[in-house]
Amino acid sequence: MIIWTTYKNSSFFLKMTIGFVLGILVGVIWGPDAEVLKPLGTLLIKMLSLIATPVIFLTVVHAVIQMNPAQLGRTGGKLILYYAITTAAAVLIGLGLALWINPGESLSLPNVEVDQPETFSLSNVILNIVPDNLFNAFSSGNLMAILFLAIIIGFTLSGMRFSTDKKLQKYGNDLQSLFEAANVLFFRILKGILLYAPIGIFAIGATSFGTQGWDTITSLLKFTAVFYLGVAILWLVVYCGILKIYNIPVRNFFRNTREAYTSAFFTSSSIATLPIAMENGKKAGISEKMVNFSLPLGAVFNSDGGALRMGASIVFAANIAGANFSPTDFLTIVFVGTLLSIGTAGIPAAGLVTLAAVLTIFDLPLEIVALIAGVDMLIGMAGTASNVVGDLVGAAVVDQSEKNQKVKTEVITQI
C-alpha cells in the first residue's frame, strides 16, 4: 500500500522518465527478447486512443462555453487572433525544422504495418470539417468534424447562458453543468490511464530498444534538438518581432518576466506559474486589468509550445512510418494543430492526448506517442516556458494596442 501511494503521488514526469530509462536498460540487456513486453505497450496505445476523442471534444466545448461574446469584445478578439497567429507560426516552425533535419528517418517500429496516408484534396478537407451525421463523426474518429461540433455546440451554449431569455439561460446553465460533469468524468478516466502510462512507456521503450538499440535514442535526441531549436526561433523571431512591432523594449520585457518563464520551465505547469506570471506582467508595465483578463485566458487557450511540438512530432512520425505528405496534408496539420493547441491547452498530458488524436487522421502508428513520451519531460519544460512567454507577450501587445487606440481616440476628440 505504501508503494502504491508513493507511486500515485509521485511526479508524472518523474514516473515517465523512470519508465523510459528502465525500458532502455531492459531493451539493451534483453535485445529482441524484450518484444515479449509489447502487449503492455499496446494496451497503453489502445487506452490513449480510447480517451483522446471524448477528452478533446469536451475540453473544447467547455472552453468555448466560458466565452461570453458580449464581454469578449475587442480585447478578447485581439487576444484570440494573437493566439491563432502565434500558434500557427509555432506549428509551421516545428514542421519546417523537422522537414529540414528529418528526425526519425533511420528508425522504424517492429511489427507495425503502416498504410500510406490518404492524400486529401482541399475540397475534401473543407467538406470533412462538417459531418453529415453526428454519431458517424465520433464513431469514425473524424477529428476535424468533432472540433467543428465542439465549437458550434460551445458557442450555442454560450449564447444560451448569456441570453436575456430566462428560460434559455436555465437550459444553457443546465447543459453547461452536464458538460462539466462529463468533463470531470473523462478527466478521472484519463488520470487513471496516466497512472498506467509509465508501465506502457517502459514496455514500448524496451521493445524499441531491444530491436533497434541506439538508433532509437539517437532519433529521439535529434527530435528533442529540433524542438529546442524551434523554441529558440519562436522566442527570437516571433515573440521578439511582435514586441518590436509594438515598440515594447525586448530586453526589459524579458528581464521583468524572467521569474515567470524560469518557474514554468522547472515546474512544467502553466497553471502553477500563473500567479508569478501575473506579478511579472504588472512589473513589465502591462495594465492590471489586462493581466487579470488575458493571462488566465492564455493559460486555457494558448499553447505555442504544444503547437511547435505537434508540427515536429507529425514529421517525426511520418519519417518512422515512411509516409509522404502532400502540401494539402501539411495545411491540414497546421489547421488542426492550431485548433487543438488553442482549445486543449489546459488538459493534463495535452501533448500526448492531442498527438494521439492527430496521428489517427493520417493512419500513423500510435506507438510513436509512447516513444516521444520518453523525452516528454525535456520537451514539456521548454514547451511550458514558451506557453507562459507567449501569454505575456500577447498581454503586452494587446495592452499596448489598447493604449494606442485610446490615444488616437483622444486626439480625434480634441480635433
C-alpha positions as CSV (number, residue, x, y, z in Angstrom):
1,M,0.0,0.0,0.0
2,I,2.8,2.4,0.8
3,I,4.5,1.6,-2.5
4,W,1.3,2.3,-4.4
5,T,0.6,5.6,-2.5
6,T,4.2,6.7,-3.2
7,Y,3.9,5.8,-6.9
8,K,0.5,7.5,-7.2
9,N,1.7,10.8,-5.6
10,S,5.0,10.9,-7.5
11,S,5.5,13.4,-10.3
12,F,4.1,12.3,-13.6
13,F,7.2,13.4,-15.4
14,L,9.4,11.5,-13.0
15,K,7.4,8.3,-13.4
16,M,7.5,8.7,-17.2
17,T,11.2,9.3,-17.2
18,I,12.0,6.3,-14.9
19,G,9.7,4.1,-17.0
20,F,11.5,5.1,-20.2
21,V,15.0,4.7,-18.8
22,L,14.2,1.3,-17.4
23,G,12.8,0.4,-20.8
24,I,16.1,1.4,-22.4
25,L,18.0,-0.8,-20.0
26,V,15.8,-3.8,-20.4
27,G,15.9,-3.4,-24.2
28,V,19.7,-3.2,-24.3
29,I,20.1,-6.2,-22.0
30,W,17.4,-8.5,-23.4
31,G,17.7,-7.5,-27.1
32,P,14.9,-8.8,-29.4
33,D,13.5,-10.9,-26.5
34,A,12.2,-7.7,-25.0
35,E,9.4,-7.9,-27.5
36,V,7.5,-10.2,-25.1
37,L,6.6,-6.9,-23.3
38,K,4.9,-5.5,-26.3
39,P,1.3,-6.2,-25.2
40,L,1.8,-3.9,-22.2
41,G,2.7,-1.1,-24.6
42,T,-0.2,-1.9,-26.9
43,L,-2.6,-1.6,-24.0
44,L,-1.4,2.0,-23.4
45,I,-1.9,2.9,-27.0
46,K,-5.4,1.5,-27.0
47,M,-6.3,3.4,-23.9
48,L,-4.9,6.7,-25.2
49,S,-6.8,6.2,-28.5
50,L,-10.0,5.5,-26.5
51,I,-9.8,8.6,-24.4
52,A,-8.4,11.1,-26.9
53,T,-11.7,11.9,-28.7
54,P,-14.1,12.5,-25.8
55,V,-11.4,14.5,-23.8
56,I,-10.7,16.8,-26.7
57,F,-14.4,17.3,-27.6
58,L,-15.5,18.0,-24.0
59,T,-12.5,20.3,-23.3
60,V,-13.1,22.4,-26.4
61,V,-16.8,22.7,-25.6
62,H,-16.1,23.7,-22.0
63,A,-13.5,26.3,-23.1
64,V,-15.8,27.9,-25.7
65,I,-18.8,28.0,-23.3
66,Q,-16.8,30.3,-21.0
67,M,-16.6,32.9,-23.7
68,N,-19.3,35.5,-23.4
69,P,-19.5,37.1,-26.8
70,A,-20.7,40.4,-25.4
71,Q,-17.9,40.6,-22.8
72,L,-15.2,39.3,-25.0
73,G,-15.4,42.3,-27.2
74,R,-12.4,43.9,-29.0
75,T,-9.8,43.0,-26.4
76,G,-10.7,39.3,-26.4
77,G,-10.9,39.3,-30.2
78,K,-7.4,40.7,-30.4
79,L,-6.1,38.1,-27.9
80,I,-7.7,35.2,-29.8
81,L,-6.3,36.5,-33.1
82,Y,-2.9,36.7,-31.5
83,Y,-3.1,33.1,-30.1
84,A,-4.1,31.9,-33.6
85,I,-1.2,33.6,-35.3
86,T,1.5,32.6,-32.9
87,T,0.1,29.1,-32.6
88,A,0.1,28.6,-36.4
89,A,3.6,30.1,-36.5
90,A,4.7,27.6,-33.9
91,V,3.3,24.7,-35.9
92,L,5.0,25.9,-39.1
93,I,8.3,26.3,-37.3
94,G,8.1,22.7,-36.0
95,L,7.1,21.4,-39.4
96,G,9.8,23.3,-41.2
97,L,12.7,22.4,-38.9
98,A,11.6,18.7,-38.8
99,L,11.4,18.6,-42.6
100,W,14.9,20.1,-42.8
101,I,16.6,17.9,-40.1
102,N,14.4,14.8,-40.6
103,P,14.4,13.2,-37.1
104,G,13.3,9.6,-37.1
105,E,14.3,8.8,-40.7
106,S,16.6,5.9,-39.7
107,L,14.0,4.5,-37.3
108,S,11.1,2.0,-37.7
109,L,8.7,0.3,-35.4
110,P,8.8,-3.5,-35.1
111,N,5.8,-5.4,-36.4
112,V,3.8,-2.3,-37.2
113,E,2.1,-2.1,-40.6
114,V,1.6,1.4,-41.9
115,D,-0.6,2.3,-44.8
116,Q,0.3,5.3,-46.9
117,P,-1.8,8.2,-45.6
118,E,-4.6,9.2,-47.9
119,T,-3.8,12.4,-49.8
120,F,-6.6,14.9,-49.2
121,S,-7.8,17.5,-51.7
122,L,-8.6,20.9,-50.4
123,S,-12.3,20.4,-51.1
124,N,-12.3,17.2,-49.1
125,V,-10.5,18.9,-46.2
126,I,-13.3,21.5,-46.1
127,L,-16.1,19.0,-46.5
128,N,-14.7,16.8,-43.8
129,I,-15.0,19.6,-41.3
130,V,-18.8,19.4,-41.5
131,P,-20.1,15.9,-40.7
132,D,-23.3,14.6,-42.3
133,N,-24.0,12.6,-39.2
134,L,-23.4,13.4,-35.6
135,F,-22.7,9.9,-34.5
136,N,-20.6,9.0,-37.5
137,A,-18.2,11.8,-36.7
138,F,-17.4,10.2,-33.3
139,S,-17.5,6.6,-34.4
140,S,-15.2,7.2,-37.4
141,G,-12.8,9.4,-35.2
142,N,-13.1,12.3,-37.7
143,L,-11.2,14.9,-35.6
144,M,-11.9,17.9,-37.7
145,A,-15.7,17.2,-37.6
146,I,-15.5,16.7,-33.9
147,L,-13.8,20.0,-33.4
148,F,-16.4,21.7,-35.6
149,L,-19.2,20.2,-33.5
150,A,-17.4,21.2,-30.2
151,I,-17.0,24.8,-31.4
152,I,-20.6,25.1,-32.7
153,I,-22.1,23.5,-29.5
154,G,-19.9,25.6,-27.3
155,F,-20.8,28.9,-28.9
156,T,-24.5,28.0,-29.0
157,L,-24.5,27.1,-25.3
158,S,-22.6,30.3,-24.5
159,G,-25.3,32.3,-26.3
160,M,-28.0,30.5,-24.3
161,R,-26.2,31.1,-21.0
162,F,-25.9,34.8,-21.6
163,S,-29.3,35.3,-23.2
164,T,-31.9,37.7,-21.8
165,D,-34.4,34.9,-22.0
166,K,-34.6,33.4,-18.5
167,K,-35.7,30.0,-19.9
168,L,-32.8,29.9,-22.3
169,Q,-30.4,30.9,-19.5
170,K,-31.7,28.0,-17.4
171,Y,-31.3,25.4,-20.2
172,G,-27.9,26.8,-21.0
173,N,-26.7,26.5,-17.4
174,D,-28.2,23.0,-17.1
175,L,-26.4,21.8,-20.2
176,Q,-23.2,23.5,-19.1
177,S,-23.4,21.5,-15.8
178,L,-23.9,18.4,-17.9
179,F,-20.8,19.0,-20.0
180,E,-18.8,20.0,-16.9
181,A,-19.8,16.7,-15.2
182,A,-18.8,14.7,-18.3
183,N,-15.5,16.6,-18.4
184,V,-14.8,15.6,-14.8
185,L,-15.8,12.0,-15.6
186,F,-13.4,11.7,-18.5
187,F,-10.6,13.5,-16.8
188,R,-10.8,11.0,-14.0
189,I,-10.6,8.2,-16.6
190,L,-7.6,10.0,-18.1
191,K,-6.0,10.3,-14.7
192,G,-6.3,6.5,-14.3
193,I,-4.8,5.9,-17.7
194,L,-1.9,8.2,-16.9
195,L,-1.2,6.2,-13.8
196,Y,-0.6,3.2,-16.1
197,A,1.3,5.2,-18.7
198,P,4.8,4.7,-17.3
199,I,4.3,0.9,-17.5
200,G,3.3,1.2,-21.1
201,I,6.2,3.6,-21.8
202,F,8.6,1.1,-20.2
203,A,7.2,-1.7,-22.4
204,I,7.4,0.2,-25.7
205,G,10.8,1.6,-24.8
206,A,12.1,-1.9,-24.1
207,T,10.6,-3.3,-27.4
208,S,12.0,-0.4,-29.5
209,F,15.5,-0.5,-27.9
210,G,15.5,-4.3,-27.9
211,T,15.1,-4.4,-31.7
212,Q,16.9,-1.2,-32.8
213,G,19.2,-0.2,-29.9
214,W,20.9,3.2,-30.1
215,D,19.1,4.1,-33.3
216,T,16.0,4.9,-31.2
217,I,17.8,7.2,-28.7
218,T,19.7,8.9,-31.5
219,S,16.4,9.7,-33.2
220,L,14.8,10.9,-30.0
221,L,17.7,13.2,-29.2
222,K,17.5,14.5,-32.8
223,F,13.8,15.1,-32.3
224,T,14.5,16.9,-29.0
225,A,17.2,19.1,-30.6
226,V,14.7,20.1,-33.3
227,F,12.2,21.1,-30.7
228,Y,14.6,23.2,-28.7
229,L,15.9,24.9,-31.9
230,G,12.2,25.6,-32.8
231,V,11.7,27.2,-29.3
232,A,14.7,29.4,-29.8
233,I,13.3,30.6,-33.2
234,L,9.9,31.1,-31.7
235,W,11.3,33.3,-29.0
236,L,13.8,35.2,-31.0
237,V,11.9,35.7,-34.2
238,V,8.2,35.6,-33.4
239,Y,8.0,36.9,-29.9
240,C,10.8,39.5,-30.2
241,G,9.5,40.5,-33.6
242,I,6.0,41.1,-32.3
243,L,7.3,43.1,-29.3
244,K,9.4,45.3,-31.6
245,I,6.4,46.0,-33.9
246,Y,4.6,47.4,-30.9
247,N,7.8,49.3,-29.7
248,I,8.0,47.3,-26.5
249,P,11.6,47.1,-25.2
250,V,12.6,43.5,-25.7
251,R,15.4,43.3,-23.1
252,N,13.4,45.0,-20.4
253,F,10.4,42.8,-21.1
254,F,12.3,39.5,-20.7
255,R,14.2,40.8,-17.7
256,N,11.0,41.7,-15.9
257,T,9.3,38.4,-16.8
258,R,12.2,36.0,-16.2
259,E,10.8,34.7,-12.9
260,A,7.6,33.5,-14.8
261,Y,9.3,31.6,-17.6
262,T,12.0,30.1,-15.4
263,S,9.4,28.9,-13.0
264,A,7.4,27.5,-15.9
265,F,10.5,25.7,-17.2
266,F,11.3,24.0,-13.9
267,T,7.7,23.2,-12.8
268,S,6.3,22.4,-16.3
269,S,3.0,23.9,-15.3
270,S,1.4,27.0,-16.8
271,I,-1.4,27.0,-14.1
272,A,1.1,26.7,-11.2
273,T,3.1,29.6,-12.7
274,L,0.1,31.8,-13.3
275,P,0.4,33.9,-10.0
276,I,4.1,34.6,-10.7
277,A,3.3,35.5,-14.4
278,M,0.6,37.9,-13.3
279,E,3.0,39.7,-10.9
280,N,5.7,39.8,-13.6
281,G,3.2,41.1,-16.1
282,K,2.5,44.1,-13.9
283,K,6.2,44.5,-13.4
284,A,6.7,44.6,-17.2
285,G,4.3,47.5,-17.4
286,I,1.1,45.7,-18.5
287,S,-2.0,47.1,-17.0
288,E,-3.6,45.2,-14.1
289,K,-6.9,44.9,-16.0
290,M,-5.2,43.3,-19.0
291,V,-3.1,41.0,-16.8
292,N,-6.1,39.8,-14.9
293,F,-8.1,39.2,-18.1
294,S,-5.6,37.9,-20.6
295,L,-3.2,35.6,-18.6
296,P,-5.9,33.3,-17.2
297,L,-7.4,33.2,-20.7
298,G,-4.0,32.4,-22.2
299,A,-3.5,29.6,-19.7
300,V,-6.6,27.9,-21.1
301,F,-6.4,28.8,-24.8
302,N,-2.8,29.4,-25.7
303,S,-0.2,26.6,-26.2
304,D,2.5,27.6,-28.6
305,G,4.9,25.1,-27.1
306,G,2.4,22.3,-27.7
307,A,1.8,23.5,-31.3
308,L,5.5,23.5,-32.1
309,R,5.8,20.0,-30.7
310,M,2.8,19.0,-32.8
311,G,4.4,20.1,-36.0
312,A,7.7,18.4,-35.3
313,S,6.0,15.2,-34.0
314,I,4.0,14.7,-37.1
315,V,7.1,14.8,-39.3
316,F,8.9,12.5,-36.9
317,A,6.0,10.1,-37.1
318,A,5.9,10.3,-40.9
319,N,9.6,9.6,-41.1
320,I,9.3,6.5,-38.9
321,A,6.3,5.3,-40.9
322,G,7.9,6.0,-44.3
323,A,4.9,8.2,-45.2
324,N,4.9,11.1,-47.6
325,F,2.6,14.1,-47.1
326,S,1.2,16.4,-49.7
327,P,1.1,20.2,-49.3
328,T,-2.6,19.9,-48.5
329,D,-1.8,17.5,-45.8
330,F,0.6,20.0,-44.2
331,L,-2.1,22.7,-44.4
332,T,-4.4,20.3,-42.6
333,I,-1.8,19.7,-39.9
334,V,-1.4,23.5,-39.4
335,F,-5.1,24.0,-39.2
336,V,-5.9,21.1,-36.8
337,G,-2.7,21.7,-34.8
338,T,-3.7,25.3,-34.3
339,L,-7.3,24.5,-33.2
340,L,-6.2,21.7,-30.9
341,S,-3.4,23.8,-29.2
342,I,-5.8,26.7,-28.6
343,G,-8.6,24.5,-27.4
344,T,-6.9,22.0,-25.2
345,A,-4.1,24.0,-23.6
346,G,-5.2,23.2,-20.0
347,I,-5.8,19.5,-20.1
348,P,-3.4,17.1,-18.4
349,A,-0.8,15.4,-20.7
350,A,-2.2,17.5,-23.5
351,G,0.7,16.8,-25.8
352,L,0.2,13.0,-25.6
353,V,-3.6,13.1,-26.0
354,T,-3.7,15.6,-28.9
355,L,-0.8,13.9,-30.7
356,A,-2.6,10.6,-30.4
357,A,-5.7,12.1,-32.0
358,V,-3.9,13.8,-34.9
359,L,-1.9,10.7,-35.8
360,T,-5.2,8.9,-36.3
361,I,-6.1,11.4,-39.1
362,F,-3.2,10.1,-41.2
363,D,-3.3,6.5,-40.0
364,L,0.2,6.8,-38.4
365,P,1.2,4.4,-35.6
366,L,0.2,5.5,-32.1
367,E,3.3,3.7,-30.7
368,I,5.2,6.9,-31.7
369,V,3.3,8.8,-29.0
370,A,4.9,6.5,-26.4
371,L,8.3,7.0,-27.9
372,I,8.0,10.7,-27.7
373,A,6.7,10.4,-24.2
374,G,10.1,9.1,-23.2
375,V,11.5,12.6,-23.7
376,D,8.3,14.4,-22.7
377,M,9.9,15.9,-19.6
378,L,12.6,17.7,-21.6
379,I,10.1,18.8,-24.2
380,G,7.5,19.8,-21.6
381,M,9.8,22.1,-19.7
382,A,10.7,24.3,-22.7
383,G,7.1,24.0,-24.1
384,T,5.6,25.3,-20.9
385,A,8.1,28.2,-20.7
386,S,7.1,29.1,-24.3
387,N,3.4,29.0,-23.4
388,V,3.9,31.4,-20.5
389,V,6.1,33.8,-22.5
390,G,3.5,33.6,-25.3
391,D,0.8,34.6,-22.9
392,L,2.8,37.5,-21.5
393,V,3.8,38.8,-25.0
394,G,0.1,38.6,-26.0
395,A,-1.0,40.6,-22.9
396,A,1.7,43.2,-23.6
397,V,1.0,43.8,-27.2
398,V,-2.8,43.9,-26.8
399,D,-2.4,46.2,-23.9
400,Q,-0.2,48.5,-25.9
401,S,-2.6,48.3,-28.8
402,E,-5.5,49.4,-26.5
403,K,-3.3,52.2,-25.2
404,N,-2.6,53.3,-28.7
405,Q,-6.3,53.1,-29.6
406,K,-7.1,55.3,-26.6
407,V,-4.5,57.9,-27.6
408,K,-5.9,58.0,-31.2
409,T,-9.4,58.4,-29.9
410,E,-8.4,61.3,-27.6
411,V,-6.5,63.1,-30.4
412,I,-9.5,62.8,-32.7
413,T,-11.8,64.1,-30.0
414,Q,-9.5,67.1,-29.4
415,I,-9.5,67.9,-33.1
